[in-house]
């Protein structure tokens, strides 16, 4: 619990939410709106705080983990405080009419469904509730799903042209539904199986299971389907060899790929729409011939995985400030670095969204184009026509852009053109494959870029990884042993490790498929260019020295950022060490 400011009676908001990232995000945004907000992550502590500080309003997450859940906490609060003296707005993960009805009867003043409500709408509802405390129990209206549950006007469901995101419980329910359909089909004789339905159901299962990729790998007498969920491959289905040809052919038809070609590497792309709720997403297909037949990998480019704002990323305030400062400059380079699958492109897309206005021209060259961005000209690399990153970048410079994004700096030619573009008044974003932010600068020197150009063009280098988050439904506190603590001391700096021995892990439940993890978040290190680093680059200092200078000047390294997030309960120590120390 963070209590930097003392709560003022009847002017404050207490957020009781065990999703730590969500809680801190709400506190930060409410503070920016001039509201006095405080968050706490467990029910026992909340009862004590409410009795002591007497907040003006409570935001209560009904799906709290621990011995006392949100429903039980509300029941206890209503024994101590009535609806007028302590208004409570209940937060739900999904729209479950029965549970909502139960909570409203227990004495909630209103409710919001997180899956359909943005943080901005939550804050607007809180402001409205604080202004109209006496009227919270009147002016009720039916909720859109006609469930019969009545609630105050603070209920503001979010509707968009595309299908809304759904909560974890409903996502798992839908995933299990389609998994069962595939498994049921596989029990039928091969001649009775509809390949079209089989592929569609497998795709729907993958989408609702939050998979980023589907691997279809042929072996001796079977075709194995493996899904990459939260960065980890998991065996999902085993098809008979007789279905292999039909499944691959169906995927080729969907992807617009020649069905009579079996000995070449093939690429395609298609759109897929889920049945209910309806969500449209892109699928990128790669097929290659192997010893046992054609192997297919399908990348699911789902809208729901994108981050819409820089503020929604798991960055510290100081790192956010560094990136915003870099994006506000009219020229210079912003580089995202890390291994494949570490979220670099998503970070760049997020920055592009921040700076995408009608006053600027933004052009990207990518291989491939991951997501379609409105108002931005996006170019696909095409090796057959000679449209490489380097050639494309030269052409883009003649298109009068303000901002350029290059999917990846892979070679000396691209690096040279990119640096010169940044030097001549363009803002340039790109990714580069290095282990950390500090190694980015010497890497450019290795590519033949002159030290003075590197020193004068780079604004910021963002090193990152993706780590699995602990499932909030089964999150449990644990205290590590002395032996584990001593082992940890080999990796974590002494001043950071201090005497911390209390961490968290997921026990495993139906929501996280017994893995203990659900979803992913980023861990970051943001290297901001300054005079000390420029001087080191000019004398061609190695990555180790650059990193030491950056840390001395305020950069928090990846491992330390990850450790702090493990300490706060977002992820586990094991996960941080797996990703950073791999």
C-alpha positions in Angstrom: 0.0 0.0 0.0 1.3 3.4 -1.0 0.1 6.2 1.2 2.2 9.2 0.3 -0.7 11.6 0.9 -3.0 11.3 3.8 -6.6 10.8 2.8 -9.0 13.7 3.5 -12.4 12.6 4.9 -15.1 12.6 2.2 -12.8 14.0 -0.5 -10.9 10.9 -1.3 -11.2 7.6 -3.2 -10.0 4.2 -1.9 -9.3 1.7 -4.7 -9.4 -1.9 -3.4 -8.0 -3.9 -6.4 -5.5 -6.8 -6.4 -4.5 -6.2 -10.0 -1.5 -4.0 -8.9 -0.9 -2.6 -12.4 -4.6 -1.6 -12.7 -4.6 -0.1 -9.2 -1.5 2.0 -9.7 -2.7 3.2 -13.1 -6.0 4.4 -11.6 -4.2 6.1 -8.7 -1.8 7.9 -11.1 -4.6 9.0 -13.5 -6.9 10.1 -10.7 -4.0 12.1 -9.2 -3.5 13.8 -12.6 -7.2 14.8 -12.5 -6.7 16.4 -9.1 -8.4 13.6 -7.1 -6.9 12.2 -3.9 -6.7 8.5 -4.4 -5.1 5.6 -2.6 -4.9 1.9 -3.5 -4.8 -1.2 -1.4 -4.5 -4.8 -2.6 -6.2 -6.9 0.1 -9.5 -6.9 2.0 -8.1 -7.1 5.6 -6.0 -4.0 5.1 -9.0 -2.2 3.4 -11.2 -2.6 6.5 -8.5 -1.0 8.7 -7.9 1.9 6.3 -11.6 2.7 5.9 -12.1 2.7 9.7 -9.1 5.0 10.2 -9.3 7.4 7.2 -13.0 7.4 6.3 -12.7 7.8 2.5 -15.5 9.6 0.5 -15.9 6.7 -2.0 -14.7 3.2 -2.5 -13.9 1.4 -5.8 -14.1 -2.3 -4.9 -12.9 -5.1 -7.2 -15.4 -8.0 -6.6 -12.9 -10.7 -7.8 -10.4 -10.0 -5.0 -8.1 -12.9 -4.3 -7.4 -14.1 -0.8 -9.5 -15.3 2.2 -11.9 -12.4 1.9 -13.2 -11.7 -1.6 -15.0 -8.5 -2.8 -18.5 -9.8 -2.1 -17.6 -10.7 1.5 -15.8 -7.4 2.0 -18.9 -5.5 0.8 -21.1 -7.5 3.2 -18.8 -6.6 6.1 -18.6 -2.9 5.1 -22.4 -2.6 5.0 -22.6 -3.8 8.6 -20.4 -0.9 9.5 -21.3 1.9 7.0 -24.5 2.6 5.1 -24.7 3.5 1.4 -24.9 7.2 2.0 -21.9 7.5 4.4 -19.7 5.2 2.4 -20.6 4.9 -1.3 -19.2 1.8 -2.9 -18.8 1.3 -6.7 -18.3 -2.4 -7.5 -15.8 -3.4 -10.3 -16.6 -6.6 -12.2 -14.3 -8.4 -14.7 -17.3 -9.7 -16.8 -21.0 -8.9 -17.1 -22.5 -11.7 -14.9 -26.1 -10.7 -14.1 -26.5 -13.1 -11.2 -23.3 -11.9 -9.4 -24.2 -8.2 -10.2 -27.7 -8.7 -8.7 -26.2 -10.3 -5.6 -23.7 -7.4 -5.1 -26.4 -4.7 -5.7 -28.6 -6.4 -3.1 -25.7 -6.4 -0.6 -25.6 -2.6 -0.9 -23.3 -1.4 -3.7 -24.2 2.1 -5.0 -23.4 1.1 -8.5 -21.1 -1.0 -10.7 -18.8 -0.9 -13.6 -17.6 -3.7 -15.9 -13.8 -3.5 -16.4 -13.9 -5.4 -19.7 -16.1 -2.7 -21.3 -15.0 0.4 -19.4 -11.8 2.4 -19.9 -9.8 3.9 -17.0 -11.0 7.3 -18.3 -14.6 6.2 -18.0 -14.0 4.8 -14.5 -12.6 8.2 -13.4 -15.5 10.1 -15.0 -17.9 7.8 -13.1 -16.1 8.4 -9.8 -16.2 12.2 -10.4 -19.9 12.0 -11.1 -20.5 9.9 -8.0 -18.5 12.3 -5.7 -20.6 15.3 -7.0 -23.9 13.5 -6.5 -23.5 11.4 -3.4 -27.0 12.0 -2.2 -28.5 11.0 -5.5 -26.5 7.8 -6.0 -29.4 5.6 -5.0 -31.9 7.2 -7.3 -32.1 7.8 -11.1 -31.6 4.1 -12.0 -31.6 2.8 -15.5 -31.6 -0.7 -17.1 -28.2 -2.0 -18.1 -27.9 -2.7 -21.9 -28.0 -6.5 -21.7 -31.6 -6.4 -20.2 -30.5 -8.6 -17.4 -33.1 -6.9 -15.2 -30.5 -5.6 -12.8 -31.0 -1.9 -12.0 -28.1 0.4 -11.2 -27.3 4.1 -10.9 -26.4 6.2 -13.9 -22.7 5.7 -13.2 -22.8 2.5 -15.2 -21.1 3.4 -18.5 -20.5 0.4 -20.7 -18.1 1.0 -23.5 -19.2 0.1 -27.0 -17.1 0.3 -30.1 -17.5 -0.5 -33.8 -15.4 -3.6 -33.2 -16.4 -6.2 -30.6 -15.3 -5.3 -27.1 -12.7 -7.1 -25.1 -14.0 -9.7 -22.7 -12.8 -10.7 -19.3 -10.6 -13.6 -18.3 -13.4 -15.9 -17.1 -15.4 -15.5 -20.4 -12.2 -15.9 -22.5 -11.5 -19.2 -20.8 -15.1 -20.3 -21.2 -15.0 -19.6 -24.9 -11.5 -21.3 -25.3 -12.8 -24.4 -23.5 -15.9 -24.4 -25.7 -13.9 -24.5 -29.0 -11.3 -26.9 -27.6 -14.1 -29.3 -26.8 -15.5 -29.0 -30.3 -12.1 -29.9 -31.9 -11.6 -32.8 -29.5 -15.1 -34.1 -30.2 -14.4 -33.9 -34.0 -11.2 -35.9 -33.6 -13.2 -38.7 -32.1 -15.2 -39.1 -35.3 -14.1 -41.2 -38.3 -11.8 -39.2 -40.6 -14.2 -39.4 -43.5 -16.9 -37.6 -41.4 -14.7 -34.8 -40.2 -15.3 -31.4 -41.8 -11.8 -29.9 -42.4 -13.3 -26.4 -42.8 -15.1 -26.6 -39.4 -12.0 -28.2 -37.8 -9.7 -25.4 -38.9 -12.2 -22.7 -37.9 -12.7 -24.2 -34.4 -9.0 -24.6 -33.9 -8.5 -20.9 -34.9 -11.2 -19.8 -32.5 -9.8 -21.8 -29.7 -6.3 -20.3 -30.3 -7.8 -16.8 -30.3 -9.7 -17.1 -27.1 -6.8 -19.0 -25.5 -4.7 -15.8 -26.2 -2.3 -17.6 -28.4 0.1 -15.6 -30.5 1.0 -18.5 -32.8 -0.2 -21.9 -34.0 2.4 -24.4 -35.0 1.3 -27.3 -37.2 4.2 -29.8 -37.2 4.1 -33.1 -39.1 5.8 -36.2 -37.6 5.8 -39.9 -38.5 2.1 -40.7 -38.2 0.6 -37.5 -36.8 0.3 -33.7 -37.1 0.9 -31.9 -33.9 -0.7 -28.6 -33.2 1.1 -26.5 -30.6 0.0 -23.0 -29.4 2.3 -20.3 -28.1 0.5 -18.8 -25.1 2.2 -16.0 -23.1 5.4 -16.8 -25.0 5.5 -20.5 -24.1 4.7 -23.3 -26.6 2.1 -25.8 -25.4 0.9 -29.1 -27.1 -2.8 -28.7 -27.9 -4.0 -31.2 -30.5 -2.8 -34.4 -32.2 -4.3 -34.9 -35.6 -3.9 -38.2 -37.6 -1.6 -38.1 -40.6 -4.7 -38.5 -42.9 -5.9 -35.0 -41.9 -2.5 -33.3 -42.6 -3.0 -32.7 -46.3 -6.6 -31.4 -45.8 -5.7 -29.0 -43.0 -2.7 -27.5 -44.9 -4.7 -27.2 -48.1 -7.5 -25.3 -46.2 -4.9 -22.9 -44.7 -3.5 -22.3 -48.1 -6.9 -21.5 -49.5 -7.6 -19.1 -46.7 -4.2 -17.4 -47.2 -4.4 -17.1 -51.0 -1.5 -19.5 -51.5 -1.1 -21.9 -54.4 -2.4 -25.3 -53.3 -0.4 -27.3 -55.9 3.0 -26.1 -54.6 4.5 -28.4 -52.0 8.3 -27.9 -52.2 8.8 -24.2 -51.6 8.6 -21.8 -48.7 5.2 -20.0 -49.0 3.7 -17.0 -47.2 0.1 -15.7 -47.0 -2.3 -13.7 -45.0 -6.1 -13.7 -44.3 -8.7 -12.2 -42.0 -10.6 -14.3 -39.5 -13.8 -13.4 -37.6 -14.9 -15.2 -34.4 -18.5 -16.2 -34.1 -19.8 -14.8 -30.8 -18.8 -12.2 -29.7 -17.6 -11.1 -33.2 -14.0 -10.1 -33.3 -12.0 -9.7 -36.5 -8.2 -10.4 -36.6 -5.5 -10.9 -39.1 -3.6 -14.2 -39.5 -0.2 -14.4 -41.1 0.8 -17.8 -42.6 4.2 -19.3 -43.2 4.5 -22.8 -44.8 7.8 -24.7 -45.4 8.5 -28.2 -46.7 10.0 -30.6 -44.1 11.0 -34.3 -44.1 7.6 -35.4 -43.0 5.6 -32.9 -45.1 4.6 -29.3 -45.0 4.9 -27.4 -41.7 2.7 -24.4 -41.1 3.0 -21.6 -38.6 0.1 -19.1 -38.2 0.7 -15.8 -36.4 -2.5 -14.3 -34.9 -2.4 -10.5 -35.1 -5.2 -9.8 -32.7 -6.5 -6.3 -32.1 -6.9 -7.1 -28.4 -3.1 -7.5 -27.8 -2.3 -3.9 -28.8 -1.6 -1.2 -26.3 -3.3 2.0 -27.1 -1.4 4.5 -25.0 2.1 5.0 -23.7 0.5 5.6 -20.2 -0.9 2.0 -20.3 2.5 0.4 -20.7 4.2 -1.0 -17.5 6.8 1.8 -17.5 8.0 3.7 -14.4 7.1 7.4 -14.3 10.8 8.4 -15.0 11.1 6.0 -18.0 7.8 7.3 -19.4 9.0 10.8 -19.1 12.3 10.0 -20.9 10.3 8.4 -23.8 7.8 11.3 -24.0 10.7 13.8 -24.0 12.3 11.9 -26.9 9.1 11.8 -28.9 8.5 15.5 -28.4 11.8 16.3 -30.2 11.3 17.2 -33.9 14.2 14.9 -35.0 16.5 12.1 -33.8 16.2 8.3 -33.4 14.2 6.3 -30.9 15.3 2.6 -30.9 13.6 -0.4 -29.3 15.9 -3.3 -28.7 15.6 -6.9 -27.5 15.3 -10.5 -28.9 12.5 -11.6 -31.2 9.1 -11.6 -29.5 10.0 -9.1 -26.8 7.3 -6.5 -27.9 9.6 -4.1 -29.7 7.3 -3.4 -32.6 4.3 -3.0 -30.2 6.3 -0.3 -28.3 7.0 1.5 -31.6 3.3 1.3 -32.7 2.3 2.7 -29.3 4.7 5.7 -29.7 3.4 6.2 -33.3 -0.1 6.4 -32.0 0.9 9.0 -29.5 2.4 11.3 -32.2 -0.1 10.6 -35.0 -1.9 13.8 -35.7 -3.2 15.5 -38.8 -0.3 18.0 -38.7 2.4 15.3 -39.3 3.1 12.8 -42.1 4.1 9.4 -40.9 5.4 6.6 -43.2 6.6 3.2 -42.1 8.4 0.4 -43.9 7.9 -3.0 -42.3 8.5 -6.7 -42.9 5.8 -7.7 -42.4 3.2 -5.1 -41.6 1.9 -6.3 -38.1 -1.1 -4.0 -37.7 -2.9 -1.5 -39.8 -2.7 2.0 -38.4 -5.2 4.6 -39.5 -3.8 7.8 -40.9 -0.3 6.3 -41.4 1.2 5.2 -44.8 2.6 1.7 -44.3 4.9 0.0 -46.9 5.6 -3.7 -47.0 9.1 -4.9 -47.8 9.2 -7.0 -51.0 12.5 -8.6 -51.8 11.3 -9.9 -55.2 10.8 -6.3 -56.5 13.9 -5.0 -54.8 11.9 -3.1 -52.2 14.3 -3.6 -49.2 14.5 -1.6 -46.0 17.4 0.5 -47.5 15.7 1.1 -50.9 12.4 1.8 -49.3 13.9 4.2 -46.8 15.5 6.1 -49.7 12.1 6.4 -51.4 10.4 7.5 -48.2 12.7 10.4 -47.8 11.4 11.8 -51.1 7.8 11.6 -49.7 8.3 14.6 -47.3 7.6 12.7 -44.1 7.9 14.1 -40.6 8.2 10.7 -38.9 9.6 7.5 -40.3 9.4 4.0 -38.8 11.8 1.3 -40.1 10.8 -2.2 -39.0 14.4 -3.2 -38.3 17.9 -2.0 -38.8 19.6 -5.1 -40.2 22.6 -4.0 -42.1 25.1 -1.2 -42.7 23.2 0.3 -45.6 20.0 0.7 -43.7 21.8 1.9 -40.6 23.6 4.6 -42.6 20.5 5.9 -44.3 18.5 5.8 -41.0 21.1 7.9 -39.1 21.3 10.4 -42.0 17.5 10.7 -42.1 17.5 11.4 -38.3 20.3 14.0 -38.8 18.4 15.9 -41.5 15.3 16.8 -39.5 13.3 13.5 -39.4 12.1 11.7 -36.4 13.0 8.0 -36.9 11.8 5.0 -35.0 13.3 1.5 -35.5 14.2 -1.8 -33.8 17.6 -3.4 -33.6 18.6 -6.8 -32.3 20.9 -6.4 -29.2 20.7 -7.9 -25.7 20.2 -4.6 -23.9 19.9 -0.8 -24.5 23.6 -0.1 -23.9 24.8 -2.6 -26.5 22.7 -0.7 -29.2 25.2 2.2 -29.4 28.4 0.1 -30.0 26.3 -2.1 -32.4 25.7 0.9 -34.7 29.4 1.6 -34.6 30.0 -2.0 -35.7 27.7 -1.3 -38.6 30.0 1.4 -39.8 28.1 4.4 -38.5 30.5 7.2 -37.4 30.7 7.8 -33.6 29.7 11.5 -33.9 26.6 10.5 -35.9 25.5 8.0 -33.3 26.1 10.5 -30.5 24.2 13.3 -32.2 21.2 11.4 -33.6 20.0 8.9 -30.9 17.5 10.3 -28.4 16.7 7.2 -26.5 17.2 3.4 -26.6 14.6 1.2 -25.0 15.7 -2.3 -24.0 12.8 -4.7 -23.2 11.5 -8.2 -22.5 8.1 -9.7 -22.1 7.4 -11.6 -18.8 4.4 -13.7 -17.8 2.2 -12.1 -15.2 0.9 -14.0 -12.2 -2.7 -15.1 -12.5 -4.7 -12.7 -10.3 -7.3 -15.4 -9.5 -4.8 -17.8 -7.8 -2.1 -15.4 -6.7 -0.5 -16.4 -3.4 2.2 -14.8 -1.3 5.3 -16.9 -0.5 8.4 -16.3 1.6 11.6 -17.6 0.0 14.1 -19.7 2.0 17.5 -18.5 3.1 19.1 -20.7 0.4 16.9 -19.2 -2.3 17.7 -15.7 -1.0 21.4 -16.4 -1.2 21.0 -17.8 -4.7 19.1 -14.6 -5.7 21.9 -12.5 -4.4 24.1 -13.8 -7.2 21.9 -12.1 -9.8 20.3 -9.1 -8.0 22.5 -6.1 -6.8 22.8 -6.0 -3.1 21.3 -2.6 -2.7 18.2 -3.6 -4.8 17.8 -7.0 -3.1 18.0 -5.5 0.4 16.3 -8.0 2.7 13.2 -8.7 0.6 12.0 -12.3 1.0 8.3 -12.0 0.4 7.2 -12.6 -3.2 4.2 -14.0 -5.0 3.3 -16.9 -7.3 0.3 -18.5 -9.0 -1.0 -21.8 -7.5 -2.8 -22.7 -10.8 -6.5 -22.5 -11.5 -9.0 -22.9 -14.3 -8.5 -19.3 -15.5 -4.8 -19.7 -16.1 -5.1 -23.4 -17.2 -3.2 -24.4 -14.1 0.0 -22.5 -15.2 -0.1 -19.9 -12.5 0.3 -17.2 -15.2 -2.1 -15.1 -17.2 -1.1 -12.5 -19.8 2.2 -10.7 -20.2 3.8 -7.4 -19.4 6.9 -5.6 -20.3 10.1 -5.0 -18.3 12.2 -2.2 -19.5 15.4 -0.2 -19.4 15.4 3.2 -21.0 18.8 4.7 -21.9 18.6 8.5 -22.5 21.4 10.1 -24.4 23.4 12.7 -22.4 26.8 14.3 -22.6 28.5 11.6 -20.5 27.3 8.8 -22.9 28.1 11.0 -26.0 31.6 11.4 -24.7 31.9 7.6 -24.2 30.6 6.9 -27.7 33.1 9.4 -29.3 35.9 7.3 -27.8 34.2 4.1 -28.9 33.7 2.8 -25.3 32.3 -0.8 -25.1 28.8 -1.7 -24.0 29.8 -2.5 -20.4 31.2 1.0 -19.9 28.2 2.7 -21.6 25.8 0.7 -19.3 27.7 1.7 -16.2 27.5 5.4 -17.2 23.8 5.1 -18.0 23.0 3.4 -14.6 25.1 6.1 -12.8 22.9 8.7 -14.6 19.6 7.2 -13.6 18.9 4.2 -15.9 17.2 1.3 -14.2 18.5 -1.9 -15.8 16.2 -4.7 -17.0 16.9 -7.1 -14.1 16.2 -4.4 -11.5 13.0 -3.3 -13.2 11.9 -6.9 -13.3 12.8 -7.5 -9.7 10.7 -4.5 -8.6 7.7 -5.9 -10.5 8.2 -9.3 -8.9 8.3 -7.7 -5.5 5.1 -5.8 -6.3 3.3 -9.0 -7.2 3.1 -8.6 -11.0 5.3 -11.5 -11.9 7.6 -14.1 -10.3 11.3 -14.1 -9.6 11.7 -17.3 -11.6 10.0 -15.7 -14.6 12.3 -12.6 -14.5 15.5 -14.8 -14.3 14.2 -17.0 -17.1 13.7 -14.1 -19.5 16.6 -11.8 -18.5 19.2 -14.4 -17.6 18.3 -16.9 -20.3 
